[in-house]
Amino acid sequence: MAEEKLPVSFDPVRFAKWGRRLEGSIPLSQMSRMTEQVTELRGEVSVALDCSMGEDRVRALRGHITAVVPMQCQRCMDEVEIQVDSQFSLGVVDSEAFAEKLPEEYEPLFIEEGEKLFLKELIEDELILALPIVPMHPQEECKAGGMSEDDMNLVQEESPQESPFAILKDLKI
């Protein structure tokens, strides 16, 4: 069942037991930790989060987020819109011992019994992890372009042919 409005917080253990599904969107303007990565906090993140109890008794949160995030191209320094389409699987655990027993498909999410999880913070974490380390336009679309063959030849001509360690052979020890 899809929720009409996303909750601010929820109990992932109870939601997993009930098999709840959360769907909706969160404005990027509410994600203050992303201000350093983006050029502007505009747009929104679409969220689909399935909370379930797996066959292996793992309380699982399986999510899918999509967004268009404006970032600065590190080649031409203009704005580039990064398309994010990311899926994640979290296993809700309350101790390191249970985290070690999780199947490989899950990342551990440490939550005490009865503790609430802030949905916006969870989605913001996953969005930050999904962003590229070095955002760039595709080379053919970038104003800076790529290096031409002539530029590559020039760089190769300027570089020394001799090894930087060649000077060591003349040292007398």
N, C-alpha and C positions, 0 to 999 in steps of 0.2 A: 504494500500500500504506500503510495507516495504522499509525503507530507506537503501541505500547502505552503507552509512557511518553515524555514529551518530554525531549529531551536538555538539559543545562545549556548547552552550547555546541555549535556545529557549524560546518563550513566551507561557507559558502554557495556558493562556486564549485564545489566537488565535488558538493554536493547538487543544484545546478542541472544539472550534467552528467549525473548519475544519474537525474534526474527524481523526486526524493524528495518525499513528502508527510508532513507532521507534523500530528498531531491530538491534542488533549488539553486540559487545563485547568491554569491556574496560579492559586494562591490570591492574592487581593489582599493578604493579610498579608505576602507576600514583596516587595511593591512599595513600598519605603520612600520613594521620591520623591513618592508621592501623598499623604502624610500631611497636607499643607497644603490639598489640594483636597477631601478627603473627611472625613466626620464620624467614620467608623470603617472600618478595613481589614477588612471581612468579605466573604464571598462569593468568587467566583472568576471568572476570565476564560476563556471557551471560545475555543480557538485552532484554526484550520485554516490551514496554510501550505503552499502548493504551490511547490516549487523546480523551475524548468524552464529550458530553453534555448529562447528564442523563435525564430521563423522568421528574425528579423532579427539572430540571433546574440547577443541580449541575454540575459545571465544574470539571470533574473527571480525575484523572490520575490513571490508574490501571496497576500495574507493576508486572513482574515476573522476578526474578533473580536466576541464578544458578551459583555456583562456587565450586571449591575445594580449601580450604584455609588451608595452613600449619600452625599449632599451636603447642604449647608445652603441652604434656599430663601432667596433674597435679598430676598423680599417679606415673608414672615412669620417667618423665622429658624428654622422647624422643619425637620426632616429631610425630604428629598425623595429618592426613589429614581429615579435617572436611568438609563433604558434606553439602553445603547450597542450599536449594531449598525453596525460600520464595516468597510469594505473598503479595502485599500491595495495598491499595485503599486510595488515597488521594483526598480530596475535596478542590479545590482551592477557597480560601476566601480572602477578603481584610479587614475584621474587626472581632472583637470578637463576635459581634451580629450575624453575618452570621455563624461563627464557631459553636455557640451554637445551631443553627437551622439545622446543618448537620445531616443527618440520621446516625445511629450508625455504619454503615459499613465503614464510612469514617473517616480518621484522617485529621484534618485541616492542610492545607498548606497555610500559609499567604503570599500572593503576591499582590503587588499594581498593578493596571491596567497598562499595558505596561512594567512592570518589567520583566527582563529576569531571567531564572532559569538555573543554571549551572548543566548540566546533571550528570557529574562525581560526584559532591558533593552530589546530591540527591541519587545516587546509592550507594555511599560510606556510607552515613547515614543509608540507609536501610540494607546494608550488615553488618555494625557494630551491628545494632539492632538484626540481625538474628543469630549472632555468640553466641555460648554457653558461659555462665559466667565462667564455669569450664570445659575446654575441657579435655576429657579423651578418651583413647582407650576403646573399649568394654572390660569388665573385663576378658573375656577368651582370648583376644588378647594382653593384657597388660603385659609387662615384670615384672612389680611389682606384678601382680596378685591380688588376693583378700585375705582376711584373711581366713585361714583355720579354721575348727571347733576347733582344738586344741588351735589356737591363741585366738579364741573367749572365750574359757573356761579359759585360762590363764588370760585374761583381766578381766573376771568376778570374778575370785578368788582373784585377786589383789585389786579389788575395795572394799571399806569398806561397810560392810553390814548395819552399823548403819547410821542413818540419820545425816547429818551435823548439823541439828538443835537440836539434842538430848542433846547437851551440855547446851542449853538454859533452859532445865527443872530444872537443878541444881542451876540456878541463883536465888538469893533471892532479891526481889525488895521491 
